[in-house]
Amino acid sequence: MRRPTVGEDVADLTALELRAAFDRGETTPRAAAEAVLARIDRLDEQVNAFCLLDEPTTLAAADAATERLRRGDSRGALDGIPVSIKDVLLTTGWPTLRGSRTTDPDQPWDADGPSVARLREHGAVFVGKTTTPELAWKGVTDGPLTGVTRNPWDTSRTAGGSSGGGAAAVALGMAPLTLGTDGGGSVRIPGSFCGIFALKPTYGLVPHYPSSPFGTLAHVGPMTRTVADAALLLDAVAVPDPRDWSALPAPTASFLDGLDAGVRGLRIAYSPDLGYIEVDPAIAEQVAAAAAVFTELGATVEEVGPGFADPVADFHTLWFSGAAKSLETLSRTQLAELDPGLREIAEQGAGYSALDYLTANACRAALGAVMGDFHQRYDLLLTPTMPVAAFEAGMEVPAGSAEARWTSWTRFTYPFNMTQQPAASVPCGFTSDGLPIGLQVVGPRHADAMVLAACHAFEQARPWHRRRPPLLAAG
């Protein structure tokens, strides 16, 4: 673990580095909070990562953590660490608008979501709420309420979505940790586009309340600069909550403890296209090179796909039905205020029958069985996270696309929401014009520790996360 050098901005430290610096008395939670707030003040106007900031509350929490640590009375593993939270997760005292004008901010906000509650118990310092497209419906982050969230590597490009605000914030040191949600790739897409690490855990490992209208497609997951920080955050939030009927039992070991397991002896499949996806050649080249690193690390890597067809039609049935459910109580006036794309998919979703929905679920179950069998032969699956690099901000699809919906360019991610497997995006290189590329690492259900260890081994061998976005380099 590196030590901060004289003059180094505390905002550039990872969560684990901050925790060690607190222990050594080299900095304090108050100084860390001031550093990330200064970073936000300087840069957020250019990327629009935050939709809510509350500096007095943040600094008061940081002061309380500073005093606890001074007394040797730490509340938990995240005591004093700055954290941001996606604006779909409930936070006591702060409105959760879900990126929508249709949510009334003037109502009691007197509950934390399960993961937020666990962070509060650990003493984390909440910096603010991060932007999301309306109701987190698409793979980019823009909407009528909060505008367009931009990529820290090139502000003309999208940060991805739907957890785009959190990804931009982490990439720029506006907090080392953030909580996102992922219903079809929503932590992995912006993770790839913004050059950070993101994990969609096994469904149920991180409890979720209230239940997502998109049902059991939606996962809560960590977004961080390093794999180790994600393991630290996952340790804190992977705790059952009685409000989530589908929550899994608590893990029996720390995810941090297993990070150094490596990949030696593992059987790893590498699929450059899942058999049906067109990938930008520059991305394909970088991901192929990344897959070869696992051979260097002692794994057996074979180029082979899992052998399923694109499940997009079934995903649309499930996802668009969820959108229709989200909007069912809105008035005609409120519907007119919505992102037009959200309104379109909800109208389509409202036209599906119960039989259509059950048929999609049956196809989902069959896909899960295919992947279950695949993982009898292969411990992990490697793919590109995205087939394209970040494209123009404010667009749902890249310019010139023949298709209108975000699912046309996220074909690597949404299948593994359907199967509920752990899937991560780890930085694996850059395009010729300096845009990040992500490697997706997919494991069987409940193999989150294996996915984290594999990503950590790759990160140590190819530390792409140490590259800084141009906005920071210019600062």
VOGU-3710 file (C-alpha; in Angstrom, 3 decimals, decimal comma):
1> mrrptvgedv> 0,000/0,000/0,000  1,401/3,353/-1,027  1,798/6,188/1,462  0,643/9,704/0,637  3,501/11,947/-0,380  3,946/15,532/0,724  1,420/17,701/-1,097  -0,604/14,796/-2,486  -4,304/15,539/-2,497  -6,052/13,335/0,039
11> adltalelra> -8,869/12,920/-2,493  -6,567/10,778/-4,635  -6,192/8,105/-1,943  -8,166/4,885/-2,100  -10,408/3,945/0,796  -7,870/1,452/2,145  -5,097/4,033/1,844  -7,253/6,558/3,669  -7,987/4,086/6,444  -4,264/3,393/6,887
21> afdrgettpr> -3,515/7,126/6,835  -6,133/7,674/9,565  -4,517/4,933/11,655  -1,081/6,553/11,290  -2,422/9,990/12,131  -1,336/11,388/8,748  -4,779/12,746/7,912  -8,295/12,822/9,343  -11,855/12,192/8,164  -12,402/15,962/8,268
31> aaaeavlari> -9,462/16,513/5,907  -10,682/13,732/3,620  -14,167/15,222/3,459  -12,792/18,681/2,737  -10,583/17,251/-0,026  -13,403/15,469/-1,859  -15,730/18,455/-1,475  -13,024/20,688/-2,944  -12,621/18,238/-5,833  -16,371/18,314/-6,422
41> drldeqvnaf> -16,423/22,110/-6,270  -13,632/22,304/-8,837  -14,724/19,643/-11,327  -18,350/18,614/-10,984  -19,652/21,442/-13,141  -17,845/19,745/-16,033  -19,232/16,230/-15,499  -22,456/16,600/-13,468  -21,855/13,614/-11,201  -23,898/14,844/-8,222
51> clldepttla> -27,572/15,765/-7,963  -27,463/16,448/-4,211  -24,736/17,857/-1,987  -25,121/18,780/1,685  -21,781/20,135/2,859  -22,814/20,920/6,467  -24,109/17,378/7,002  -21,048/15,845/5,351  -18,613/17,893/7,428  -20,530/17,240/10,650
61> aadaaterlr> -20,318/13,489/9,994  -16,611/13,828/9,206  -16,010/15,739/12,438  -17,823/13,055/14,429  -15,687/10,359/12,770  -12,520/12,359/13,439  -13,407/12,549/17,125  -14,235/8,824/17,303  -10,911/7,903/15,743  -9,092/10,311/18,064
71> rgdsrgaldg> -10,627/8,473/21,031  -9,813/5,057/19,520  -13,513/4,286/19,286  -13,902/3,377/15,609  -17,419/2,518/14,510  -16,388/0,162/11,716  -14,196/-0,581/8,726  -15,426/2,485/6,819  -15,338/4,991/9,674  -14,570/8,417/8,224
81> ipvsikdvll> -14,358/7,223/4,580  -16,233/9,428/2,056  -18,953/7,580/0,130  -21,435/8,701/-2,506  -24,805/7,050/-3,119  -26,803/6,644/-6,309  -30,060/8,562/-6,269  -32,221/5,453/-6,347  -31,174/4,230/-2,875  -33,048/5,578/0,139
91> ttgwptlrgs> -31,122/7,920/2,449  -32,498/9,264/5,707  -32,813/13,050/5,597  -32,064/13,329/1,879  -34,667/12,974/-0,886  -34,388/10,066/-3,292  -35,852/11,435/-6,506  -34,636/8,655/-8,823  -33,781/11,290/-11,384  -37,433/12,192/-11,909
101> rttdpdqpwd> -39,549/15,322/-11,735  -42,477/13,070/-10,866  -41,110/12,308/-7,377  -42,238/14,783/-4,744  -39,193/15,902/-2,733  -41,412/17,330/0,024  -42,208/14,133/1,888  -40,676/12,336/4,864  -37,315/10,799/4,026  -36,949/8,792/7,203
111> adgpsvarlr> -35,411/5,495/6,118  -32,142/4,215/4,710  -32,028/1,436/2,155  -30,299/-1,704/3,491  -26,879/-0,991/1,979  -27,039/2,669/3,015  -27,953/1,646/6,560  -24,935/-0,667/6,736  -22,629/2,145/5,565  -24,047/4,466/8,209
121> ehgavfvgkt> -23,470/1,827/10,868  -19,832/1,583/9,742  -19,339/5,317/10,136  -19,012/6,162/6,424  -19,234/9,860/5,613  -21,960/10,486/3,031  -20,871/13,053/0,456  -24,058/13,256/-1,625  -26,345/11,566/-4,117  -25,123/10,796/-7,634
131> ttpelawkgv> -26,988/11,244/-10,888  -29,026/8,603/-12,678  -31,249/8,626/-15,753  -34,921/8,815/-14,861  -35,859/5,748/-12,790  -32,485/4,237/-13,809  -34,046/3,000/-17,040  -31,154/3,144/-19,535  -27,435/2,599/-20,030  -26,484/6,286/-20,190
141> tdgpltgvtr> -27,002/9,026/-17,617  -29,125/11,941/-18,734  -32,676/13,024/-18,058  -35,131/15,897/-17,692  -34,394/16,511/-13,998  -30,603/16,445/-13,754  -29,413/16,930/-17,333  -26,429/15,153/-18,890  -23,637/13,412/-16,973  -20,326/13,442/-18,845
151> npwdtsrtag> -17,236/11,289/-19,054  -14,153/12,454/-17,101  -11,853/11,210/-19,884  -13,637/13,275/-22,541  -16,510/15,502/-21,479  -18,085/15,346/-24,935  -18,747/11,635/-24,261  -21,215/9,842/-22,017  -20,208/8,459/-18,639  -22,507/5,504/-19,269
161> gssgggaaav> -25,319/4,518/-16,968  -27,433/4,131/-15,190  -24,879/4,586/-12,375  -22,995/7,159/-14,449  -22,781/9,827/-11,775  -21,150/7,443/-9,349  -18,621/6,258/-11,932  -17,611/9,818/-12,851  -17,332/10,724/-9,159  -15,048/7,779/-8,353
171> algmapltlg> -12,872/8,352/-11,425  -12,273/11,957/-10,370  -11,641/11,344/-6,668  -14,940/12,888/-5,573  -15,223/9,981/-3,096  -13,282/6,711/-3,238  -16,414/4,583/-2,831  -19,881/4,690/-4,309  -22,926/2,462/-4,278  -24,616/1,851/-7,621
181> tdgggsvrip> -27,345/-0,376/-8,960  -27,210/-2,702/-11,959  -30,300/-4,011/-13,741  -28,793/-4,608/-17,182  -25,196/-3,466/-16,797  -25,665/-0,253/-14,848  -22,484/-0,423/-12,762  -20,419/-2,245/-15,400  -21,294/0,047/-18,321  -20,122/3,268/-16,625
191> gsfcgifalk> -17,317/1,349/-14,943  -15,984/0,448/-18,385  -16,562/3,887/-19,904  -15,013/5,771/-16,946  -12,063/3,450/-16,278  -12,982/2,234/-12,787  -13,773/-1,126/-11,176  -17,405/-2,136/-10,780  -19,027/-5,323/-9,497  -22,562/-6,614/-9,926
201> ptyglvphyp> -22,652/-9,176/-7,115  -24,659/-12,362/-7,058  -28,308/-11,365/-6,760  -29,351/-11,078/-3,122  -25,841/-10,752/-1,706  -26,477/-7,034/-1,149  -30,077/-6,536/0,034  -32,316/-4,041/-1,728  -35,368/-2,211/-0,383  -37,782/-1,106/-1,593
211> sspfgtlahv> -37,835/-3,805/-4,219  -37,018/-2,598/-7,713  -39,927/-2,426/-10,166  -37,538/-4,250/-12,497  -37,687/-7,186/-10,087  -34,831/-9,595/-9,611  -32,844/-8,141/-12,501  -31,691/-5,283/-10,260  -28,572/-5,675/-8,100  -26,781/-3,255/-5,745
221> gpmtrtvada> -23,010/-3,151/-6,161  -19,766/-1,322/-5,378  -17,958/1,055/-7,725  -14,370/1,947/-6,812  -10,966/2,718/-8,266  -9,471/-0,573/-7,055  -10,688/-4,123/-6,548  -9,549/-4,075/-2,923  -11,750/-1,069/-2,189  -14,714/-2,902/-3,726
231> allldavavp> -14,043/-5,884/-1,453  -13,912/-3,531/1,536  -17,245/-1,974/0,563  -18,836/-5,343/-0,182  -17,815/-6,624/3,253  -19,815/-3,789/4,790  -23,000/-4,070/2,736  -23,328/-7,843/2,140  -25,467/-8,284/5,253  -29,049/-9,646/5,219
241> dprdwsalpa> -31,882/-7,199/5,875  -35,358/-8,313/6,960  -36,980/-5,951/4,459  -35,571/-7,922/1,511  -37,268/-11,311/1,219  -34,685/-12,452/-1,346  -31,548/-11,535/0,621  -28,852/-14,197/0,896  -27,176/-15,224/4,157  -24,153/-13,197/5,208
251> ptasfldgld> -20,817/-14,394/3,785  -18,742/-16,486/6,164  -15,436/-14,785/5,288  -14,180/-11,343/4,367  -13,859/-10,641/0,656  -10,634/-8,809/1,465  -9,123/-11,972/2,924  -9,519/-13,874/-0,334  -8,183/-11,237/-2,703  -4,725/-12,774/-3,078
261> agvrglriay> -6,024/-16,209/-4,124  -5,022/-15,475/-7,709  -6,085/-17,516/-10,741  -3,433/-20,229/-10,900  -5,070/-23,520/-11,825  -8,402/-21,991/-12,818  -10,149/-22,969/-16,052  -11,115/-19,740/-17,780  -13,197/-19,278/-20,920  -12,651/-16,244/-23,109
271> spdlgyievd> -15,384/-15,239/-25,540  -14,587/-12,214/-27,705  -18,183/-11,811/-28,911  -20,521/-14,308/-27,141  -21,153/-15,598/-30,647  -23,398/-12,728/-31,774  -21,890/-9,324/-30,880  -19,986/-7,012/-33,211  -17,054/-5,485/-31,311  -14,957/-2,451/-32,199
281> paiaeqvaaa> -11,604/-3,874/-33,429  -9,535/-1,683/-31,089  -11,525/-2,943/-28,107  -11,330/-6,537/-29,301  -7,547/-6,268/-29,515  -7,164/-4,877/-25,994  -9,520/-7,450/-24,466  -7,728/-10,322/-26,221  -4,452/-9,059/-24,749  -6,088/-8,888/-21,335
291> aavftelgat> -7,309/-12,484/-21,612  -3,749/-13,576/-22,394  -2,598/-12,091/-19,077  -4,567/-14,774/-17,238  -2,442/-17,417/-18,927  0,651/-15,581/-17,669  -0,900/-15,683/-14,192  -1,218/-19,476/-14,272  -4,756/-20,097/-15,490  -5,768/-22,267/-18,407
301> veevgpgfad> -7,539/-19,978/-20,886  -9,594/-21,323/-23,788  -11,403/-19,253/-26,426  -14,937/-20,600/-26,204  -18,398/-19,122/-25,773  -21,202/-20,286/-23,493  -23,404/-21,036/-26,495  -26,569/-19,033/-25,971  -28,363/-16,739/-28,410  -28,984/-13,075/-27,676
311> pvadfhtlwf> -31,776/-12,985/-25,033  -32,653/-9,357/-25,802  -36,316/-10,008/-26,624  -36,879/-11,702/-23,285  -34,890/-9,021/-21,473  -37,080/-6,374/-23,110  -40,220/-8,134/-21,915  -38,928/-8,133/-18,348  -37,379/-4,653/-18,437  -40,153/-2,841/-20,284
321> sgaaksletl> -42,773/-4,459/-18,045  -40,844/-3,094/-15,065  -40,907/0,362/-16,612  -44,667/0,118/-17,043  -44,994/-0,881/-13,389  -42,869/2,125/-12,370  -45,236/4,548/-14,064  -48,611/2,965/-13,322  -49,686/5,571/-10,734  -48,608/8,675/-12,642
331> srtqlaeldp> -51,093/11,195/-13,947  -51,276/12,217/-17,578  -49,524/15,466/-16,680  -46,698/13,588/-14,953  -46,333/11,187/-17,875  -45,811/14,161/-20,164  -42,832/15,247/-18,027  -40,960/11,969/-18,459  -37,935/11,158/-20,566  -39,608/10,273/-23,894
341> glreiaeqga> -37,630/7,041/-24,192  -38,830/5,859/-20,790  -42,395/6,643/-21,743  -41,981/4,671/-24,975  -40,671/1,495/-23,352  -43,327/1,693/-20,620  -46,053/1,896/-23,266  -44,557/-1,178/-24,905  -44,255/-2,940/-21,570  -47,888/-2,261/-20,702
351> gysaldylta> -48,882/-4,215/-23,801  -47,291/-7,478/-22,682  -49,510/-10,201/-21,277  -48,927/-12,311/-18,196  -48,134/-15,173/-20,575  -45,506/-13,035/-22,310  -43,904/-12,295/-18,940  -43,923/-15,920/-17,829  -42,486/-16,998/-21,174  -39,637/-14,517/-20,737
361> nacraalgav> -39,027/-15,865/-17,249  -38,921/-19,411/-18,611  -36,323/-18,328/-21,162  -34,421/-16,653/-18,337  -34,440/-19,912/-16,377  -33,171/-21,798/-19,417  -30,360/-19,268/-19,824  -29,440/-19,788/-16,186  -29,284/-23,532/-16,748  -26,967/-23,045/-19,745
371> mgdfhqrydl> -24,621/-20,944/-17,668  -24,816/-23,341/-14,736  -23,679/-26,156/-17,001  -21,005/-23,949/-18,586  -19,488/-23,240/-15,188  -19,168/-26,948/-14,510  -16,423/-26,795/-17,143  -15,098/-23,259/-16,710  -14,551/-21,373/-13,483  -14,792/-17,936/-15,095
381> lltptmpvaa> -15,852/-16,300/-18,343  -14,003/-13,306/-19,834  -15,591/-10,950/-22,375  -15,378/-7,293/-23,302  -17,592/-5,265/-20,990  -18,657/-3,004/-23,844  -18,369/-3,542/-27,616  -17,915/0,214/-28,127  -16,112/3,027/-26,347  -17,965/5,917/-24,742
391> feagmevpag> -19,927/7,825/-27,371  -21,570/11,255/-27,574  -23,089/12,456/-24,300  -26,856/12,941/-24,297  -27,503/10,097/-26,770  -29,118/6,740/-25,976  -27,199/4,988/-28,766  -24,052/5,806/-30,753  -24,472/8,061/-33,784  -25,491/6,112/-36,863
401> saearwtswt> -26,934/3,183/-34,905  -29,678/1,294/-36,698  -31,384/0,577/-33,369  -33,022/2,999/-30,953  -32,592/1,391/-27,557  -29,585/1,164/-25,218  -29,763/-2,628/-25,210  -28,395/-2,604/-28,772  -24,877/-1,847/-27,484  -24,950/-3,495/-24,033
411> rftypfnmtq> -25,285/-7,081/-25,217  -22,405/-8,303/-23,030  -23,972/-7,157/-19,771  -27,728/-7,777/-19,507  -27,571/-11,597/-19,987  -25,846/-11,897/-16,613  -28,534/-9,876/-14,864  -30,972/-12,453/-16,164  -28,841/-15,269/-14,715  -28,054/-13,362/-11,469
421> qpaasvpcgf> -24,347/-14,213/-11,653  -21,544/-12,029/-10,298  -20,007/-9,992/-13,097  -17,362/-7,272/-12,867  -15,739/-4,740/-15,152  -12,039/-4,068/-14,610  -10,002/-1,547/-16,651  -7,903/-3,306/-19,283  -6,609/-0,572/-21,585  -7,458/2,486/-23,650
431> tsdglpiglq> -8,463/3,303/-27,189  -6,109/5,312/-29,388  -7,959/8,484/-28,400  -7,617/7,793/-24,689  -10,995/6,307/-23,777  -11,064/3,478/-21,207  -11,817/-0,131/-22,119  -13,252/-2,643/-19,663  -12,783/-6,402/-19,326  -15,846/-8,261/-18,000
441> vvgprhadam> -15,177/-11,142/-15,609  -18,187/-13,394/-14,972  -18,384/-16,152/-12,368  -20,983/-18,725/-11,340  -23,603/-17,701/-8,804  -22,123/-17,211/-5,321  -18,540/-17,093/-6,667  -18,121/-13,378/-5,921  -14,867/-14,001/-4,061  -13,402/-15,784/-7,100
451> vlaachafeq> -14,406/-12,929/-9,407  -12,837/-10,376/-7,070  -9,623/-12,396/-6,728  -9,311/-12,788/-10,495  -9,876/-9,078/-11,065  -7,378/-8,214/-8,342  -4,749/-10,483/-9,896  -5,281/-8,834/-13,279  -5,226/-5,344/-11,759  -1,904/-6,046/-10,068
461> arpwhrrrpp> -0,440/-7,363/-13,330  -1,840/-4,534/-15,463  -2,527/-1,526/-13,204  -4,528/0,518/-15,699  -6,452/2,073/-12,784  -3,429/4,268/-12,032  -4,025/6,320/-15,176  -5,653/9,655/-14,370  -8,471/11,282/-16,354  -7,433/14,428/-18,229
471> llaag> -9,588/16,589/-15,968  -7,352/15,607/-13,032  -4,117/15,816/-14,978  -4,973/19,379/-15,948  -5,787/20,344/-12,390
//
